């Protein structure tokens, strides 16, 4: 596409199980080791596709998120886009200056100081000596590790590596910025600083690809997101929709099954008994569902959990006493949980479980049983709807 600054077209990537060298840094020692290992390992070698026919493009000034479970191929995709890896099949094209922060300490020499590594890593990223001289103080200040800048980086913590690495990459003034989950090792204040820096890049029309398990950060930064699973692009589209699909797809993987009980046919209803999945703050809602419990319900509690989809934050986790009004306690029953949606705008998931105290185990646990969203236009950020009122005198 003419306006694309980065494009993947039918990209496949193949690895061997047990292979640990797909870059020159890892390949050279592997060649020497293989000379002394003989041929035994050749018989155990097998191949697998880390990526299968992945295609998407990044527009100028666009921020694209990439999400998916561990081992789905997210980091492999980033390494192909950054040029660290070559695709087995397909084409990757990039236009403009690209800066990548993919691995903590990638491009750092452990025996050099932080200051020396700024020059080394900056040169690798395409900066000229004079450009690094001009931005040196700014890079050091942003990293927040000025007191250790003349200490060899082999003595740095992983968080200090991440701080310095991101600070260098952020001052390359790239046209395309690739950022991996590496930011998760920094403290919350530095992560917030990084997000603000990337938001400022968006204002400068810099294109960003952001890989993260922090769905709140993805939702804040990226207008479009790609969901990758088992090396395949499942879907791509508006971030809020893709995050919902991602969580929904993992529902079956996270809900333990049990023959002692089950919960099904859950629906969210308003006061009129109509099904709804889009609600307003403080709206009274009824969660209606069917359940079966093979244990004495007097010995059980029902867990009611609401989670914010964007970041997995637990909004509430209640244990409700189960009181049966029927003599046939083990028969199928209908239950209703009534609650008020005292929430601000966002997407939420409801989970239910039945916990049996005598056996100290969950009889059934249905994670992300259903989803709903709250719509309102007054708040800027937050969770709880406190209904503030302004009175001017």
JOGIQUI-V533661 format. One record per residue. N is the residue number from 1. RES is the residue in one small letter. SS is DSSP state (@ for helix, = for strand, . for the rest). BURIAL is I if it has 9 or more other C-alpha atoms within 8 Angstrom, else O. Layout:
n | res | ss | burial
N | RES | SS | BURIAL
N | RES | SS | BURIAL
This chain:
n | res | ss | burial
1 | x | . | O
2 | x | . | O
3 | x | . | O
4 | x | = | I
5 | x | = | I
6 | x | = | I
7 | x | = | I
8 | x | = | I
9 | x | = | I
10 | x | = | I
11 | x | = | I
12 | x | = | I
13 | x | = | I
14 | x | = | I
15 | x | = | I
16 | x | = | I
17 | x | . | O
18 | x | . | O
19 | x | . | O
20 | x | . | O
21 | x | . | I
22 | x | . | O
23 | x | . | O
24 | x | @ | O
25 | x | @ | O
26 | x | @ | I
27 | x | @ | I
28 | x | @ | O
29 | x | @ | O
30 | x | @ | I
31 | x | @ | O
32 | x | @ | O
33 | x | @ | O
34 | x | @ | O
35 | x | @ | O
36 | x | @ | O
37 | x | @ | O
38 | x | . | O
39 | x | . | O
40 | x | @ | O
41 | x | @ | O
42 | x | @ | O
43 | x | @ | O
44 | x | @ | O
45 | x | . | I
46 | x | . | O
47 | x | = | O
48 | x | = | O
49 | x | = | I
50 | x | = | I
51 | x | = | I
52 | x | = | I
53 | x | = | I
54 | x | = | I
55 | x | = | I
56 | x | = | O
57 | x | = | I
58 | x | = | I
59 | x | = | I
60 | x | . | I
61 | x | . | I
62 | x | . | I
63 | x | = | I
64 | x | = | I
65 | x | = | I
66 | x | = | I
67 | x | = | I
68 | x | . | I
69 | x | . | O
70 | x | . | O
71 | x | . | O
72 | x | . | I
73 | x | . | I
74 | x | @ | I
75 | x | @ | I
76 | x | @ | I
77 | x | @ | I
78 | x | @ | I
79 | x | @ | I
80 | x | @ | I
81 | x | @ | I
82 | x | @ | I
83 | x | . | O
84 | x | . | O
85 | x | . | I
86 | x | . | O
87 | x | . | I
88 | x | . | O
89 | x | = | O
90 | x | = | I
91 | x | = | I
92 | x | = | I
93 | x | = | I
94 | x | = | O
95 | x | . | O
96 | x | . | O
97 | x | . | O
98 | x | = | I
99 | x | = | I
100 | x | = | I
101 | x | = | I
102 | x | . | I
103 | x | . | O
104 | x | . | I
105 | x | . | O
106 | x | . | O
107 | x | . | O
108 | x | . | I
109 | x | . | O
110 | x | . | O
111 | x | . | O
112 | x | . | I
113 | x | = | I
114 | x | @ | I
115 | x | @ | O
116 | x | @ | O
117 | x | @ | I
118 | x | @ | I
119 | x | @ | I
120 | x | @ | I
121 | x | @ | I
122 | x | @ | I
123 | x | @ | I
124 | x | @ | O
125 | x | . | I
126 | x | . | O
127 | x | . | I
128 | x | . | O
129 | x | @ | O
130 | x | @ | O
131 | x | @ | O
132 | x | @ | I
133 | x | @ | O
134 | x | @ | O
135 | x | @ | I
136 | x | @ | I
137 | x | @ | O
138 | x | @ | O
139 | x | @ | I
140 | x | @ | I
141 | x | @ | I
142 | x | @ | O
143 | x | @ | I
144 | x | . | O
145 | x | . | I
146 | x | @ | O
147 | x | @ | O
148 | x | @ | O
149 | x | . | I
150 | x | . | O
151 | x | . | I
152 | x | = | I
153 | x | @ | I
154 | x | @ | O
155 | x | @ | O
156 | x | . | I
157 | x | . | O
158 | x | @ | I
159 | x | @ | I
160 | x | @ | I
161 | x | @ | I
162 | x | @ | I
163 | x | @ | I
164 | x | @ | I
165 | x | @ | I
166 | x | @ | I
167 | x | @ | I
168 | x | @ | I
169 | x | @ | I
170 | x | @ | I
171 | x | . | I
172 | x | . | I
173 | x | . | O
174 | x | . | I
175 | x | . | I
176 | x | = | I
177 | x | = | I
178 | x | = | I
179 | x | = | I
180 | x | . | I
181 | x | @ | I
182 | x | @ | I
183 | x | @ | O
184 | x | @ | O
185 | x | @ | O
186 | x | . | I
187 | x | . | O
188 | x | @ | O
189 | x | @ | O
190 | x | @ | I
191 | x | @ | I
192 | x | @ | O
193 | x | @ | O
194 | x | @ | I
195 | x | @ | I
196 | x | @ | O
197 | x | @ | I
198 | x | @ | I
199 | x | @ | I
200 | x | @ | O
201 | x | @ | I
202 | x | @ | I
203 | x | @ | O
204 | x | . | O
205 | x | . | I
206 | x | . | I
207 | x | = | I
208 | x | = | I
209 | x | = | I
210 | x | = | I
211 | x | = | I
212 | x | . | I
213 | x | . | O
214 | x | . | O
215 | x | @ | I
216 | x | @ | O
217 | x | @ | I
218 | x | @ | I
219 | x | @ | I
220 | x | @ | O
221 | x | @ | I
222 | x | . | I
223 | x | . | I
224 | x | = | I
225 | x | = | I
226 | x | = | I
227 | x | = | I
228 | x | = | I
229 | x | = | I
230 | x | . | I
231 | x | . | I
232 | x | = | I
233 | x | = | I
234 | x | = | O
235 | x | = | O
236 | x | = | I
237 | x | = | I
238 | x | = | I
239 | x | @ | I
240 | x | @ | I
241 | x | @ | O
242 | x | @ | I
243 | x | @ | I
244 | x | @ | I
245 | x | @ | O
246 | x | @ | I
247 | x | @ | I
248 | x | @ | O
249 | x | @ | O
250 | x | . | O
251 | x | @ | I
252 | x | @ | O
253 | x | @ | O
254 | x | @ | O
255 | x | . | I
256 | x | . | O
257 | x | . | O
258 | x | . | O
259 | x | . | O
260 | x | . | I
261 | x | = | I
262 | x | = | I
263 | x | = | I
264 | x | = | O
265 | x | = | O
266 | x | = | I
267 | x | = | I
268 | x | = | I
269 | x | = | I
270 | x | . | I
271 | x | . | O
272 | x | . | O
273 | x | . | O
274 | x | . | O
275 | x | = | O
276 | x | . | I
277 | x | . | O
278 | x | = | O
279 | x | = | I
280 | x | . | I
281 | x | . | I
282 | x | . | I
283 | x | = | I
284 | x | = | I
285 | x | = | I
286 | x | = | I
287 | x | = | I
288 | x | = | I
289 | x | = | I
290 | x | = | I
291 | x | = | I
292 | x | = | I
293 | x | = | I
294 | x | . | O
295 | x | . | I
296 | x | . | I
297 | x | @ | I
298 | x | @ | I
299 | x | @ | I
300 | x | = | I
301 | x | = | I
302 | x | = | I
303 | x | = | I
304 | x | = | I
305 | x | = | I
306 | x | = | I
307 | x | = | I
308 | x | = | I
309 | x | . | I
310 | x | . | I
311 | x | . | I
312 | x | . | O
313 | x | . | O
314 | x | = | I
315 | x | = | I
316 | x | = | O
317 | x | = | I
318 | x | = | O
319 | x | = | O
320 | x | = | O
321 | x | = | O
322 | x | . | I
323 | x | . | O
324 | x | . | O
325 | x | . | O
326 | x | . | O
327 | x | . | O
328 | x | . | O
329 | x | . | I
330 | x | . | I
331 | x | . | O
332 | x | . | O
333 | x | = | O
334 | x | = | O
335 | x | = | O
336 | x | = | O
337 | x | = | O
338 | x | = | O
339 | x | = | O
340 | x | = | O
341 | x | = | I
342 | x | . | I
343 | x | = | I
344 | x | . | I
345 | x | . | I
346 | x | = | I
347 | x | = | I
348 | x | = | I
349 | x | = | I
350 | x | = | I
351 | x | = | I
352 | x | = | I
353 | x | = | I
354 | x | = | I
355 | x | = | I
356 | x | = | I
357 | x | . | I
358 | x | . | O
359 | x | . | O
360 | x | . | O
361 | x | = | O
362 | x | = | I
363 | x | = | I
364 | x | = | I
365 | x | = | I
366 | x | = | I
367 | x | = | I
368 | x | = | I
369 | x | = | I
370 | x | = | I
371 | x | = | I
372 | x | = | I
373 | x | = | I
374 | x | = | I
375 | x | . | I
376 | x | . | I
377 | x | . | O
378 | x | . | O
379 | x | . | O
380 | x | . | O
381 | x | . | O
382 | x | . | O
383 | x | . | O
384 | x | = | O
385 | x | . | I
386 | x | . | O
387 | x | . | O
388 | x | . | O
389 | x | . | O
390 | x | . | O
391 | x | . | O
392 | x | . | O
393 | x | . | O
